[in-house]
């Protein structure tokens, strides 16, 4: 019966089961989605802008001992700054929508590299990143 109702309404069986428990059959208004009027995202534009600013900063500038941000650490820091509590996975989704990716290096070979070549590569990479921000459609990355 619930499966038929879910197919008829066009929603999941889980949604029908939820409203069977939480809805009042004598009051159809109890079945209305209270969120239908507007977008109820926790992350405001200001929150997202602050996140994008902070993710590019060194955590040590904010008094932390760790050297890299994780989504969970960003969420915790931004909760202190804004009062908005999000999970690490929510922060990760926001960053992914804004085209940020997270790559964690397991170890560093910095001391084994030629400093001049490393500097030249860094300058070239910085130029590519600058171009990618200005004209993302003009950059292709091949592996």
VMD Tcl script that builds the backbone (N, CA, C; Angstrom):
set m [mol new atoms 429]
animate dup $m
set s [atomselect $m all]
$s set {name element resname resid chain x y z} {
  {N N UNK 1 A 0.820 -1.199 0.000}
  {CA C UNK 1 A 0.000 0.000 0.000}
  {C C UNK 1 A 0.867 1.268 0.000}
  {N N UNK 2 A 1.883 1.321 0.887}
  {CA C UNK 2 A 2.728 2.511 0.943}
  {C C UNK 2 A 3.527 2.677 -0.344}
  {N N UNK 3 A 3.974 1.553 -0.924}
  {CA C UNK 3 A 4.713 1.613 -2.185}
  {C C UNK 3 A 3.853 2.195 -3.296}
  {N N UNK 4 A 2.583 1.794 -3.337}
  {CA C UNK 4 A 1.659 2.336 -4.339}
  {C C UNK 4 A 1.483 3.840 -4.129}
  {N N UNK 5 A 1.334 4.244 -2.881}
  {CA C UNK 5 A 1.161 5.662 -2.558}
  {C C UNK 5 A 2.407 6.463 -2.944}
  {N N UNK 6 A 3.587 5.920 -2.667}
  {CA C UNK 6 A 4.834 6.601 -3.032}
  {C C UNK 6 A 4.926 6.774 -4.544}
  {N N UNK 7 A 4.573 5.725 -5.303}
  {CA C UNK 7 A 4.589 5.824 -6.770}
  {C C UNK 7 A 3.569 6.845 -7.256}
  {N N UNK 8 A 2.391 6.843 -6.656}
  {CA C UNK 8 A 1.324 7.761 -7.064}
  {C C UNK 8 A 1.717 9.220 -6.818}
  {N N UNK 9 A 2.297 9.487 -5.650}
  {CA C UNK 9 A 2.681 10.857 -5.290}
  {C C UNK 9 A 3.972 11.268 -5.997}
  {N N UNK 10 A 4.835 10.284 -6.276}
  {CA C UNK 10 A 6.112 10.590 -6.916}
  {C C UNK 10 A 7.200 10.919 -5.910}
  {N N UNK 11 A 7.201 10.197 -4.798}
  {CA C UNK 11 A 8.241 10.407 -3.792}
  {C C UNK 11 A 8.740 9.048 -3.330}
  {N N UNK 12 A 9.648 9.047 -2.390}
  {CA C UNK 12 A 10.211 7.781 -1.913}
  {C C UNK 12 A 9.304 7.140 -0.863}
  {N N UNK 13 A 9.502 5.855 -0.687}
  {CA C UNK 13 A 8.769 5.115 0.341}
  {C C UNK 13 A 9.112 5.658 1.725}
  {N N UNK 14 A 10.355 6.055 1.905}
  {CA C UNK 14 A 10.804 6.618 3.181}
  {C C UNK 14 A 10.032 7.901 3.505}
  {N N UNK 15 A 9.787 8.737 2.492}
  {CA C UNK 15 A 9.041 9.980 2.705}
  {C C UNK 15 A 7.602 9.683 3.121}
  {N N UNK 16 A 6.975 8.722 2.453}
  {CA C UNK 16 A 5.596 8.351 2.807}
  {C C UNK 16 A 5.556 7.820 4.236}
  {N N UNK 17 A 6.516 6.964 4.596}
  {CA C UNK 17 A 6.556 6.411 5.952}
  {C C UNK 17 A 6.741 7.518 6.985}
  {N N UNK 18 A 7.594 8.502 6.678}
  {CA C UNK 18 A 7.814 9.626 7.598}
  {C C UNK 18 A 6.507 10.369 7.857}
  {N N UNK 19 A 5.779 10.692 6.794}
  {CA C UNK 19 A 4.558 11.478 6.974}
  {C C UNK 19 A 3.417 10.655 7.569}
  {N N UNK 20 A 3.465 9.330 7.420}
  {CA C UNK 20 A 2.470 8.483 8.091}
  {C C UNK 20 A 2.633 8.575 9.608}
  {N N UNK 21 A 3.872 8.701 10.048}
  {CA C UNK 21 A 4.148 8.800 11.484}
  {C C UNK 21 A 3.944 10.225 11.984}
  {N N UNK 22 A 4.411 11.227 11.224}
  {CA C UNK 22 A 4.432 12.607 11.698}
  {C C UNK 22 A 3.233 13.451 11.262}
  {N N UNK 23 A 2.481 12.984 10.311}
  {CA C UNK 23 A 1.338 13.764 9.838}
  {C C UNK 23 A 0.081 13.472 10.638}
  {N N UNK 24 A -0.851 14.386 10.614}
  {CA C UNK 24 A -2.139 14.228 11.293}
  {C C UNK 24 A -3.200 13.996 10.225}
  {N N UNK 25 A -3.812 12.797 10.175}
  {CA C UNK 25 A -4.794 12.516 9.120}
  {C C UNK 25 A -6.041 13.400 9.207}
  {N N UNK 26 A -6.292 13.994 10.356}
  {CA C UNK 26 A -7.447 14.882 10.510}
  {C C UNK 26 A -7.119 16.327 10.171}
  {N N UNK 27 A -5.866 16.594 9.838}
  {CA C UNK 27 A -5.448 17.957 9.518}
  {C C UNK 27 A -4.494 17.898 8.322}
  {N N UNK 28 A -5.030 18.107 7.127}
  {CA C UNK 28 A -4.209 18.006 5.921}
  {C C UNK 28 A -3.088 19.039 5.889}
  {N N UNK 29 A -3.276 20.168 6.575}
  {CA C UNK 29 A -2.228 21.191 6.599}
  {C C UNK 29 A -0.967 20.689 7.300}
  {N N UNK 30 A -1.099 19.678 8.147}
  {CA C UNK 30 A 0.079 19.133 8.827}
  {C C UNK 30 A 1.007 18.414 7.846}
  {N N UNK 31 A 0.487 18.079 6.675}
  {CA C UNK 31 A 1.293 17.388 5.672}
  {C C UNK 31 A 2.034 18.345 4.745}
  {N N UNK 32 A 1.784 19.647 4.887}
  {CA C UNK 32 A 2.470 20.621 4.039}
  {C C UNK 32 A 3.928 20.744 4.461}
  {N N UNK 33 A 4.770 20.961 3.483}
  {CA C UNK 33 A 6.185 21.177 3.757}
  {C C UNK 33 A 6.347 22.611 4.227}
  {N N UNK 34 A 6.729 22.790 5.478}
  {CA C UNK 34 A 6.878 24.126 6.039}
  {C C UNK 34 A 8.016 24.914 5.415}
  {N N UNK 35 A 8.887 24.237 4.668}
  {CA C UNK 35 A 10.018 24.923 4.056}
  {C C UNK 35 A 9.707 25.416 2.650}
  {N N UNK 36 A 8.486 25.227 2.167}
  {CA C UNK 36 A 8.209 25.508 0.758}
  {C C UNK 36 A 8.361 26.981 0.398}
  {N N UNK 37 A 8.229 27.869 1.359}
  {CA C UNK 37 A 8.335 29.294 1.066}
  {C C UNK 37 A 9.767 29.761 1.246}
  {N N UNK 38 A 10.562 29.592 0.230}
  {CA C UNK 38 A 11.935 30.100 0.289}
  {C C UNK 38 A 12.962 29.011 0.491}
  {N N UNK 39 A 14.176 29.411 0.345}
  {CA C UNK 39 A 15.298 28.502 0.479}
  {C C UNK 39 A 15.805 28.569 1.922}
  {N N UNK 40 A 15.931 27.436 2.540}
  {CA C UNK 40 A 16.306 27.413 3.951}
  {C C UNK 40 A 17.689 26.818 4.159}
  {N N UNK 41 A 18.633 27.233 3.352}
  {CA C UNK 41 A 20.005 26.779 3.534}
  {C C UNK 41 A 20.600 27.477 4.745}
  {N N UNK 42 A 21.395 26.741 5.491}
  {CA C UNK 42 A 22.062 27.341 6.647}
  {C C UNK 42 A 23.180 28.273 6.212}
  {N N UNK 43 A 23.889 27.891 5.162}
  {CA C UNK 43 A 25.048 28.668 4.714}
  {C C UNK 43 A 24.583 29.898 3.941}
  {N N UNK 44 A 24.783 31.051 4.531}
  {CA C UNK 44 A 24.422 32.305 3.871}
  {C C UNK 44 A 25.513 32.686 2.874}
  {N N UNK 45 A 25.230 33.680 2.053}
  {CA C UNK 45 A 26.242 34.183 1.110}
  {C C UNK 45 A 27.476 34.663 1.863}
  {N N UNK 46 A 27.253 35.338 2.993}
  {CA C UNK 46 A 28.373 35.839 3.794}
  {C C UNK 46 A 29.222 34.674 4.304}
  {N N UNK 47 A 28.559 33.594 4.734}
  {CA C UNK 47 A 29.268 32.408 5.223}
  {C C UNK 47 A 30.128 31.822 4.108}
  {N N UNK 48 A 29.537 31.669 2.932}
  {CA C UNK 48 A 30.259 31.080 1.802}
  {C C UNK 48 A 31.436 31.957 1.397}
  {N N UNK 49 A 31.230 33.269 1.352}
  {CA C UNK 49 A 32.330 34.176 1.001}
  {C C UNK 49 A 33.462 34.093 2.022}
  {N N UNK 50 A 33.107 34.018 3.305}
  {CA C UNK 50 A 34.120 33.890 4.354}
  {C C UNK 50 A 34.851 32.552 4.229}
  {N N UNK 51 A 34.116 31.485 3.931}
  {CA C UNK 51 A 34.720 30.167 3.727}
  {C C UNK 51 A 35.743 30.216 2.595}
  {N N UNK 52 A 35.373 30.825 1.476}
  {CA C UNK 52 A 36.277 30.897 0.327}
  {C C UNK 52 A 37.506 31.745 0.628}
  {N N UNK 53 A 37.345 32.724 1.491}
  {CA C UNK 53 A 38.490 33.553 1.882}
  {C C UNK 53 A 39.417 32.768 2.816}
  {N N UNK 54 A 38.831 32.108 3.807}
  {CA C UNK 54 A 39.614 31.410 4.829}
  {C C UNK 54 A 40.318 30.177 4.265}
  {N N UNK 55 A 39.685 29.474 3.332}
  {CA C UNK 55 A 40.282 28.239 2.811}
  {C C UNK 55 A 41.614 28.517 2.117}
  {N N UNK 56 A 41.803 29.728 1.630}
  {CA C UNK 56 A 43.065 30.102 0.982}
  {C C UNK 56 A 44.114 30.609 1.970}
  {N N UNK 57 A 43.743 30.748 3.232}
  {CA C UNK 57 A 44.669 31.250 4.256}
  {C C UNK 57 A 45.333 30.087 4.993}
  {N N UNK 58 A 46.465 30.361 5.587}
  {CA C UNK 58 A 47.178 29.383 6.404}
  {C C UNK 58 A 46.502 29.315 7.776}
  {N N UNK 59 A 46.132 28.116 8.246}
  {CA C UNK 59 A 45.482 27.995 9.558}
  {C C UNK 59 A 46.298 28.606 10.697}
  {N N UNK 60 A 47.607 28.645 10.544}
  {CA C UNK 60 A 48.464 29.201 11.597}
  {C C UNK 60 A 48.215 30.694 11.780}
  {N N UNK 61 A 47.723 31.371 10.731}
  {CA C UNK 61 A 47.395 32.796 10.845}
  {C C UNK 61 A 46.220 33.030 11.799}
  {N N UNK 62 A 45.459 31.967 12.057}
  {CA C UNK 62 A 44.318 32.058 12.964}
  {C C UNK 62 A 44.637 31.458 14.330}
  {N N UNK 63 A 45.920 31.130 14.547}
  {CA C UNK 63 A 46.341 30.622 15.847}
  {C C UNK 63 A 46.300 29.115 15.993}
  {N N UNK 64 A 46.060 28.386 14.904}
  {CA C UNK 64 A 46.018 26.929 14.986}
  {C C UNK 64 A 47.417 26.353 14.809}
  {N N UNK 65 A 47.646 25.169 15.373}
  {CA C UNK 65 A 48.945 24.516 15.256}
  {C C UNK 65 A 49.058 23.693 13.980}
  {N N UNK 66 A 47.926 23.236 13.440}
  {CA C UNK 66 A 47.979 22.422 12.229}
  {C C UNK 66 A 48.259 23.300 11.009}
  {N N UNK 67 A 48.792 22.674 9.971}
  {CA C UNK 67 A 49.217 23.428 8.796}
  {C C UNK 67 A 48.266 23.358 7.620}
  {N N UNK 68 A 47.234 22.501 7.705}
  {CA C UNK 68 A 46.297 22.357 6.594}
  {C C UNK 68 A 44.872 22.338 7.109}
  {N N UNK 69 A 44.003 22.942 6.316}
  {CA C UNK 69 A 42.585 22.903 6.645}
  {C C UNK 69 A 42.004 21.563 6.205}
  {N N UNK 70 A 41.090 21.040 6.981}
  {CA C UNK 70 A 40.212 19.961 6.538}
  {C C UNK 70 A 38.812 20.548 6.550}
  {N N UNK 71 A 37.873 19.855 5.917}
  {CA C UNK 71 A 36.503 20.359 5.896}
  {C C UNK 71 A 35.951 20.477 7.318}
  {N N UNK 72 A 36.260 19.503 8.170}
  {CA C UNK 72 A 35.775 19.538 9.555}
  {C C UNK 72 A 36.381 20.714 10.319}
  {N N UNK 73 A 37.670 20.961 10.109}
  {CA C UNK 73 A 38.320 22.087 10.787}
  {C C UNK 73 A 37.751 23.414 10.301}
  {N N UNK 74 A 37.499 23.512 8.996}
  {CA C UNK 74 A 36.889 24.732 8.457}
  {C C UNK 74 A 35.507 24.954 9.062}
  {N N UNK 75 A 34.717 23.878 9.142}
  {CA C UNK 75 A 33.371 23.987 9.709}
  {C C UNK 75 A 33.431 24.465 11.156}
  {N N UNK 76 A 34.354 23.901 11.918}
  {CA C UNK 76 A 34.496 24.283 13.330}
  {C C UNK 76 A 34.935 25.742 13.464}
  {N N UNK 77 A 35.905 26.140 12.656}
  {CA C UNK 77 A 36.389 27.525 12.713}
  {C C UNK 77 A 35.282 28.504 12.305}
  {N N UNK 78 A 34.570 28.180 11.242}
  {CA C UNK 78 A 33.514 29.079 10.767}
  {C C UNK 78 A 32.338 29.146 11.742}
  {N N UNK 79 A 32.118 28.072 12.492}
  {CA C UNK 79 A 31.073 28.123 13.521}
  {C C UNK 79 A 31.441 29.157 14.582}
  {N N UNK 80 A 32.732 29.191 14.946}
  {CA C UNK 80 A 33.183 30.190 15.924}
  {C C UNK 80 A 33.042 31.603 15.365}
  {N N UNK 81 A 33.329 31.759 14.074}
  {CA C UNK 81 A 33.292 33.083 13.444}
  {C C UNK 81 A 31.866 33.580 13.195}
  {N N UNK 82 A 30.981 32.659 12.747}
  {CA C UNK 82 A 29.652 33.082 12.284}
  {C C UNK 82 A 28.499 32.617 13.166}
  {N N UNK 83 A 28.740 31.585 13.967}
  {CA C UNK 83 A 27.649 31.015 14.756}
  {C C UNK 83 A 26.816 30.014 13.969}
  {N N UNK 84 A 27.153 29.786 12.698}
  {CA C UNK 84 A 26.421 28.834 11.857}
  {C C UNK 84 A 27.141 27.493 11.923}
  {N N UNK 85 A 26.419 26.452 12.377}
  {CA C UNK 85 A 27.028 25.132 12.537}
  {C C UNK 85 A 26.714 24.269 11.317}
  {N N UNK 86 A 27.757 23.893 10.601}
  {CA C UNK 86 A 27.640 22.967 9.480}
  {C C UNK 86 A 28.585 21.796 9.728}
  {N N UNK 87 A 28.301 20.679 9.097}
  {CA C UNK 87 A 29.199 19.528 9.210}
  {C C UNK 87 A 30.333 19.667 8.204}
  {N N UNK 88 A 31.349 18.857 8.391}
  {CA C UNK 88 A 32.456 18.854 7.448}
  {C C UNK 88 A 32.001 18.488 6.043}
  {N N UNK 89 A 31.062 17.545 5.947}
  {CA C UNK 89 A 30.589 17.143 4.615}
  {C C UNK 89 A 29.799 18.264 3.942}
  {N N UNK 90 A 29.068 19.067 4.712}
  {CA C UNK 90 A 28.362 20.208 4.125}
  {C C UNK 90 A 29.361 21.236 3.595}
  {N N UNK 91 A 30.411 21.497 4.362}
  {CA C UNK 91 A 31.452 22.437 3.920}
  {C C UNK 91 A 32.136 21.895 2.671}
  {N N UNK 92 A 32.398 20.587 2.651}
  {CA C UNK 92 A 33.033 19.963 1.491}
  {C C UNK 92 A 32.161 20.126 0.243}
  {N N UNK 93 A 30.841 19.959 0.394}
  {CA C UNK 93 A 29.931 20.128 -0.756}
  {C C UNK 93 A 29.942 21.561 -1.265}
  {N N UNK 94 A 29.970 22.529 -0.352}
  {CA C UNK 94 A 30.032 23.941 -0.765}
  {C C UNK 94 A 31.310 24.182 -1.557}
  {N N UNK 95 A 32.425 23.691 -1.045}
  {CA C UNK 95 A 33.706 23.881 -1.727}
  {C C UNK 95 A 33.708 23.196 -3.092}
  {N N UNK 96 A 33.113 22.013 -3.165}
  {CA C UNK 96 A 33.058 21.302 -4.441}
  {C C UNK 96 A 32.234 22.089 -5.460}
  {N N UNK 97 A 31.109 22.667 -5.013}
  {CA C UNK 97 A 30.286 23.491 -5.921}
  {C C UNK 97 A 31.053 24.710 -6.410}
  {N N UNK 98 A 31.978 25.194 -5.596}
  {CA C UNK 98 A 32.787 26.364 -5.966}
  {C C UNK 98 A 34.079 25.945 -6.669}
  {N N UNK 99 A 34.135 24.674 -7.088}
  {CA C UNK 99 A 35.262 24.140 -7.872}
  {C C UNK 99 A 36.560 24.002 -7.077}
  {N N UNK 100 A 36.465 23.850 -5.766}
  {CA C UNK 100 A 37.646 23.578 -4.951}
  {C C UNK 100 A 37.791 22.065 -4.823}
  {N N UNK 101 A 39.017 21.589 -4.886}
  {CA C UNK 101 A 39.295 20.174 -4.653}
  {C C UNK 101 A 40.348 20.081 -3.564}
  {N N UNK 102 A 40.362 18.960 -2.879}
  {CA C UNK 102 A 41.284 18.782 -1.760}
  {C C UNK 102 A 42.213 17.621 -2.071}
  {N N UNK 103 A 43.487 17.894 -2.094}
  {CA C UNK 103 A 44.489 16.861 -2.329}
  {C C UNK 103 A 45.479 16.921 -1.171}
  {N N UNK 104 A 45.675 15.807 -0.516}
  {CA C UNK 104 A 46.557 15.748 0.640}
  {C C UNK 104 A 47.832 15.010 0.234}
  {N N UNK 105 A 48.962 15.677 0.353}
  {CA C UNK 105 A 50.245 15.046 0.046}
  {C C UNK 105 A 50.656 14.159 1.216}
  {N N UNK 106 A 51.092 12.959 0.921}
  {CA C UNK 106 A 51.493 12.031 1.978}
  {C C UNK 106 A 52.849 12.411 2.570}
  {N N UNK 107 A 53.745 12.905 1.750}
  {CA C UNK 107 A 55.064 13.303 2.219}
  {C C UNK 107 A 55.612 14.351 1.264}
  {N N UNK 108 A 56.675 14.983 1.644}
  {CA C UNK 108 A 57.256 16.050 0.834}
  {C C UNK 108 A 58.634 15.647 0.322}
  {N N UNK 109 A 58.874 15.954 -0.929}
  {CA C UNK 109 A 60.190 15.729 -1.527}
  {C C UNK 109 A 60.904 17.058 -1.739}
  {N N UNK 110 A 60.434 18.085 -1.062}
  {CA C UNK 110 A 60.940 19.439 -1.270}
  {C C UNK 110 A 62.455 19.532 -1.115}
  {N N UNK 111 A 63.006 18.870 -0.118}
  {CA C UNK 111 A 64.445 18.979 0.123}
  {C C UNK 111 A 65.282 18.228 -0.913}
  {N N UNK 112 A 64.636 17.376 -1.722}
  {CA C UNK 112 A 65.353 16.614 -2.740}
  {C C UNK 112 A 65.237 17.248 -4.126}
  {N N UNK 113 A 64.586 18.399 -4.230}
  {CA C UNK 113 A 64.328 19.019 -5.524}
  {C C UNK 113 A 65.265 20.193 -5.784}
  {N N UNK 114 A 65.474 20.452 -7.078}
  {CA C UNK 114 A 66.270 21.597 -7.512}
  {C C UNK 114 A 65.470 22.871 -7.236}
  {N N UNK 115 A 66.005 23.775 -6.446}
  {CA C UNK 115 A 65.276 24.976 -6.019}
  {C C UNK 115 A 64.909 25.884 -7.186}
  {N N UNK 116 A 65.795 25.993 -8.193}
  {CA C UNK 116 A 65.500 26.851 -9.345}
  {C C UNK 116 A 64.355 26.282 -10.173}
  {N N UNK 117 A 64.404 24.971 -10.420}
  {CA C UNK 117 A 63.323 24.334 -11.177}
  {C C UNK 117 A 62.010 24.406 -10.403}
  {N N UNK 118 A 62.096 24.208 -9.112}
  {CA C UNK 118 A 60.894 24.283 -8.269}
  {C C UNK 118 A 60.281 25.675 -8.323}
  {N N UNK 119 A 61.124 26.713 -8.249}
  {CA C UNK 119 A 60.638 28.088 -8.303}
  {C C UNK 119 A 59.995 28.382 -9.660}
  {N N UNK 120 A 60.641 27.929 -10.748}
  {CA C UNK 120 A 60.087 28.137 -12.087}
  {C C UNK 120 A 58.740 27.433 -12.228}
  {N N UNK 121 A 58.656 26.196 -11.703}
  {CA C UNK 121 A 57.392 25.469 -11.761}
  {C C UNK 121 A 56.310 26.186 -10.964}
  {N N UNK 122 A 56.654 26.656 -9.769}
  {CA C UNK 122 A 55.690 27.361 -8.920}
  {C C UNK 122 A 55.170 28.609 -9.620}
  {N N UNK 123 A 56.061 29.357 -10.273}
  {CA C UNK 123 A 55.632 30.557 -10.990}
  {C C UNK 123 A 54.685 30.198 -12.132}
  {N N UNK 124 A 55.013 29.115 -12.852}
  {CA C UNK 124 A 54.158 28.678 -13.959}
  {C C UNK 124 A 52.796 28.218 -13.430}
  {N N UNK 125 A 52.813 27.463 -12.340}
  {CA C UNK 125 A 51.566 27.000 -11.735}
  {C C UNK 125 A 50.721 28.178 -11.262}
  {N N UNK 126 A 51.342 29.148 -10.610}
  {CA C UNK 126 A 50.613 30.334 -10.157}
  {C C UNK 126 A 49.964 31.059 -11.330}
  {N N UNK 127 A 50.670 31.119 -12.451}
  {CA C UNK 127 A 50.118 31.757 -13.649}
  {C C UNK 127 A 48.906 30.976 -14.165}
  {N N UNK 128 A 49.013 29.635 -14.191}
  {CA C UNK 128 A 47.881 28.807 -14.615}
  {C C UNK 128 A 46.682 28.996 -13.678}
  {N N UNK 129 A 46.937 29.047 -12.390}
  {CA C UNK 129 A 45.852 29.227 -11.425}
  {C C UNK 129 A 45.201 30.595 -11.583}
  {N N UNK 130 A 46.004 31.616 -11.857}
  {CA C UNK 130 A 45.460 32.954 -12.090}
  {C C UNK 130 A 44.569 32.942 -13.332}
  {N N UNK 131 A 45.051 32.301 -14.402}
  {CA C UNK 131 A 44.257 32.208 -15.629}
  {C C UNK 131 A 42.971 31.415 -15.397}
  {N N UNK 132 A 43.071 30.349 -14.610}
  {CA C UNK 132 A 41.899 29.518 -14.329}
  {C C UNK 132 A 40.828 30.309 -13.597}
  {N N UNK 133 A 41.223 31.212 -12.721}
  {CA C UNK 133 A 40.239 32.036 -12.010}
  {C C UNK 133 A 39.614 33.065 -12.941}
  {N N UNK 134 A 40.430 33.644 -13.833}
  {CA C UNK 134 A 39.929 34.670 -14.743}
  {C C UNK 134 A 39.075 34.069 -15.857}
  {N N UNK 135 A 39.563 32.984 -16.470}
  {CA C UNK 135 A 38.867 32.350 -17.591}
  {C C UNK 135 A 38.902 30.834 -17.406}
  {N N UNK 136 A 38.028 30.274 -16.570}
  {CA C UNK 136 A 38.079 28.831 -16.299}
  {C C UNK 136 A 37.886 27.977 -17.553}
  {N N UNK 137 A 37.163 28.505 -18.543}
  {CA C UNK 137 A 36.908 27.728 -19.757}
  {C C UNK 137 A 38.152 27.584 -20.635}
  {N N UNK 138 A 39.182 28.372 -20.380}
  {CA C UNK 138 A 40.378 28.336 -21.226}
  {C C UNK 138 A 41.435 27.349 -20.733}
  {N N UNK 139 A 41.201 26.681 -19.615}
  {CA C UNK 139 A 42.198 25.783 -19.032}
  {C C UNK 139 A 41.729 24.338 -19.147}
  {N N UNK 140 A 42.623 23.461 -19.581}
  {CA C UNK 140 A 42.379 22.024 -19.586}
  {C C UNK 140 A 43.532 21.362 -18.848}
  {N N UNK 141 A 43.216 20.404 -18.005}
  {CA C UNK 141 A 44.247 19.687 -17.260}
  {C C UNK 141 A 44.184 18.225 -17.675}
  {N N UNK 142 A 45.305 17.696 -18.106}
  {CA C UNK 142 A 45.402 16.302 -18.548}
  {C C UNK 142 A 46.334 15.539 -17.628}
  {N N UNK 143 A 45.961 14.335 -17.289}
  {CA C UNK 143 A 46.804 13.472 -16.455}
  {C C UNK 143 A 47.177 12.233 -17.224}
}
mol reanalyze $m
mol bondsrecalc $m
mol representation Tube
mol addrep $m
